Amino acid sequence: MKRVTTIAAVLLLGTLAACGSGSSSSSGSPSGSGASSSSGGSSEKTLTVYAASSLTSTFTELGKTFEALHKGTKVTFSFGGSSDLVAQIQQGAPADVFASADAANMEKAVADKAVRETPVNFASNTLQIAVPPDNPAGVATLQDLAEPGINVVVCAPEVPCGAATQKVEKSAGVTIKPVSEEQAVTDVLTKVESGEADAGLVYVTDVEGAGDKVKGVAFPESSSAVNVYPIATLKNGKSPDLAKDFMDLVTGTQGQSVLAAAGFAKP
């Protein structure tokens, strides 16, 4: 009988020790890696920005600035052709901010009641001819792009840079027969950089950002198609306050300085 009692006492102490160990692990878990990750994941906020591909460099820089100003916030970007982005927004994509390379695509979002507040124009851009550094085709004017034998790449008509290209052609009385039409201005630039095209119609800012990878050829007819960039917060976004703050950064002194340095003009 005494032996049974002793064994029972040992088993009871073992059970209490196990319970004590579990309680200690639970209370100490906030400093552990598992709990820290869970806590950090729940407290971190995310801002999702849909922006025209021509804004890739400037918005990436402003995104880092925004994260520094808003500790615990992660800015994620989706860059692409404005027409593709607005189509995603119309289909319910959970974006917080939309920055378009033209008014037409922003108007689609407004008409679809996807915009939370009235869009604000924050920059403008004009077309420029991009050619390889050695300009093998000898492109010097817009009219040269219509010459047979010159491989020209442009944006598709539904993309802002493509719509601008059509306006410029009409204004100058020039008909360009491109070898391809791209869905984003960055794709046009890439084909010129790689030597796949003799020339491409892109924005001034794209040529500026490419450095010595391409050479820019300005042409006076570009003034007939100046693209104004609007930005707006979106109803489907999950972080309306952060969206407003990001919009304020872009339209404020700091954002305007970054945009100007990249070659964007005032709206």
C-alpha positions in Angstrom: 0.0 0.0 0.0 2.8 2.4 0.9 4.5 1.5 -2.4 1.4 2.4 -4.4 1.0 5.7 -2.6 4.7 6.6 -3.4 4.2 5.8 -7.1 1.0 7.9 -7.2 2.8 10.8 -5.6 5.6 10.6 -8.1 3.1 10.5 -11.0 1.3 13.6 -9.6 4.5 15.5 -9.3 5.5 14.6 -12.9 2.1 15.8 -14.1 2.4 19.1 -12.2 5.9 19.6 -13.6 4.7 19.1 -17.1 1.9 21.6 -16.7 4.3 24.1 -15.2 6.7 23.6 -18.2 3.8 24.2 -20.7 2.7 27.4 -18.9 6.2 28.7 -18.9 6.6 28.1 -22.6 3.3 29.9 -23.3 4.1 32.9 -21.3 7.6 33.2 -22.7 6.5 32.7 -26.3 6.2 36.4 -27.2 10.0 36.5 -27.2 10.2 33.3 -29.2 10.6 33.3 -33.0 7.2 31.8 -33.7 5.2 34.3 -31.6 7.3 37.2 -32.8 6.6 36.3 -36.4 2.9 36.0 -35.8 2.7 39.2 -33.9 4.7 41.1 -36.5 2.6 39.7 -39.3 -0.6 40.9 -37.6 0.7 44.4 -36.9 2.4 45.1 -40.3 0.2 47.1 -42.7 0.4 46.8 -46.4 -0.3 49.5 -49.0 -0.9 48.3 -52.6 -0.2 50.7 -55.4 -1.1 50.2 -59.0 0.9 52.5 -61.2 1.8 53.1 -64.9 5.1 51.4 -65.9 6.7 54.7 -66.7 6.5 55.5 -62.9 8.5 52.4 -61.9 11.7 54.1 -60.9 10.2 57.2 -59.1 7.4 55.3 -57.3 9.9 52.6 -56.1 12.0 55.4 -54.6 8.9 57.1 -53.0 7.8 53.7 -51.7 11.0 53.4 -49.7 10.5 56.9 -48.4 6.9 56.1 -47.4 8.0 53.0 -45.5 10.6 55.0 -43.6 7.9 57.5 -42.7 5.4 54.9 -41.7 7.1 52.2 -39.6 5.6 48.8 -39.9 4.1 49.5 -43.4 5.0 47.6 -46.5 4.4 49.2 -49.9 3.8 46.8 -52.7 3.6 47.9 -56.4 2.0 46.5 -59.5 3.5 48.3 -62.5 2.1 47.9 -66.0 0.2 49.5 -68.8 -2.5 51.8 -67.4 -5.2 50.0 -69.5 -4.3 46.7 -68.0 -4.2 48.0 -64.5 -7.6 49.7 -64.7 -9.1 46.5 -66.1 -7.8 44.7 -63.0 -9.3 47.4 -60.8 -12.6 47.1 -62.5 -12.6 43.4 -61.8 -12.1 44.0 -58.1 -8.4 44.0 -57.5 -7.7 45.1 -53.9 -5.5 48.1 -54.8 -5.3 51.1 -52.5 -3.9 53.6 -55.0 -4.0 54.0 -58.8 -1.7 56.2 -60.7 -2.4 56.4 -64.5 -0.3 57.7 -67.3 -3.3 59.4 -68.8 -6.7 60.8 -67.9 -8.6 58.4 -70.2 -7.9 55.3 -68.1 -8.5 57.1 -64.8 -11.8 58.2 -66.2 -12.7 54.5 -66.6 -12.1 53.9 -62.9 -14.1 57.0 -62.0 -17.0 55.9 -64.3 -16.9 52.5 -62.7 -17.2 54.1 -59.2 -13.9 52.4 -58.2 -12.4 55.7 -57.0 -12.7 56.8 -53.4 -11.9 60.5 -53.9 -11.5 62.9 -56.8 -8.3 62.1 -58.8 -5.4 64.7 -58.6 -3.1 65.4 -61.5 0.5 65.2 -60.3 2.8 65.1 -63.4 3.0 65.2 -67.2 5.2 63.5 -69.8 5.9 63.7 -73.5 7.1 61.3 -76.1 10.7 61.0 -77.3 12.3 58.7 -79.9 14.6 56.1 -78.3 17.4 54.6 -80.5 20.4 52.5 -79.7 23.5 54.5 -78.6 25.1 54.3 -82.1 21.7 55.0 -83.8 22.5 52.6 -86.7 19.4 53.6 -88.7 20.3 57.3 -88.5 16.9 58.3 -87.1 16.8 62.1 -86.6 13.1 63.1 -87.0 9.7 61.6 -86.5 9.3 61.4 -90.3 12.3 59.0 -90.4 10.2 56.4 -88.5 7.9 56.0 -91.5 10.8 55.1 -93.8 10.8 51.6 -95.1 13.4 49.3 -93.6 13.4 50.9 -90.2 12.2 48.6 -87.4 10.1 50.7 -85.1 8.3 49.6 -81.9 5.5 51.5 -80.3 2.9 51.0 -77.6 -0.5 49.5 -78.4 -3.3 52.1 -79.0 -5.1 51.3 -75.7 -2.0 52.1 -73.7 -1.4 55.8 -72.9 1.9 56.0 -74.8 0.2 54.3 -77.8 -2.6 56.8 -77.7 -0.1 59.6 -77.6 1.8 58.1 -80.5 -1.4 58.1 -82.6 -2.1 61.7 -81.8 1.5 62.7 -82.8 1.2 60.8 -86.1 -2.1 62.5 -86.9 -0.7 65.9 -86.0 2.4 65.4 -88.1 0.7 63.6 -91.0 3.0 60.7 -90.5 2.0 57.0 -90.7 4.3 54.7 -88.8 4.1 50.9 -89.5 5.6 49.3 -86.4 7.0 45.8 -86.3 5.3 45.4 -82.9 2.9 47.1 -80.5 3.6 46.6 -76.8 1.4 46.7 -73.8 3.8 48.8 -71.7 6.2 51.5 -72.5 9.0 49.7 -70.7 8.6 46.8 -73.2 9.2 49.2 -76.0 12.3 50.5 -74.3 13.6 47.0 -73.7 13.4 46.1 -77.4 15.4 49.2 -78.3 18.0 48.5 -75.6 18.4 44.9 -76.8 18.9 46.0 -80.4 15.7 44.3 -81.5 14.4 47.6 -82.8 16.0 50.5 -84.6 13.8 53.0 -82.7 10.9 53.1 -80.3 8.5 55.8 -79.2 8.7 56.1 -75.4 8.5 58.9 -72.8 11.2 61.5 -72.1 11.5 60.0 -68.6 12.2 56.5 -70.0 15.1 57.7 -72.1 16.4 59.6 -69.0 16.1 56.6 -66.8 17.9 54.3 -69.4 21.1 56.2 -69.1 23.6 55.3 -71.8 21.6 52.2 -72.9 19.8 54.3 -75.4 19.9 57.7 -77.1 17.0 60.1 -77.1 15.9 62.0 -80.2 13.5 64.9 -79.4 11.0 66.0 -82.0 8.8 69.1 -82.0 5.6 67.2 -82.8 5.6 65.6 -79.4 4.0 68.8 -77.9 0.8 67.8 -79.6 0.4 64.9 -77.2 1.3 65.7 -73.6 0.2 63.0 -71.2 -1.1 64.2 -67.8 -0.8 61.7 -64.9 -3.6 61.5 -62.4 -3.6 59.6 -59.0 -6.5 58.5 -56.8 -7.3 56.4 -53.8 -9.6 53.4 -54.5 -12.7 52.2 -52.8 -11.6 48.5 -52.9 -8.4 49.3 -51.0 -7.9 48.0 -47.4 -5.8 50.9 -46.2 -7.6 54.2 -47.0 -5.6 56.3 -44.5 -2.3 55.0 -45.8 -3.5 55.5 -49.4 -4.3 59.2 -48.7 -0.9 59.6 -47.1 0.9 58.1 -50.2 -1.1 60.3 -52.5 -0.1 63.3 -50.4 3.5 62.3 -50.6 3.4 62.0 -54.4 1.6 65.4 -54.9 3.7 67.1 -52.1 7.1 68.8 -52.3 9.1 65.6 -51.8 7.3 63.6 -54.4 7.4 66.4 -56.9 11.1 66.8 -56.4 11.7 63.1 -57.2 9.5 63.2 -60.2 11.2 66.4 -61.6 14.6 64.8 -61.2 13.4 61.9 -63.3 12.3 64.3 -66.1 8.6 64.6 -65.4 7.0 68.0 -65.9 4.3 69.7 -63.9 0.8 68.6 -64.8 
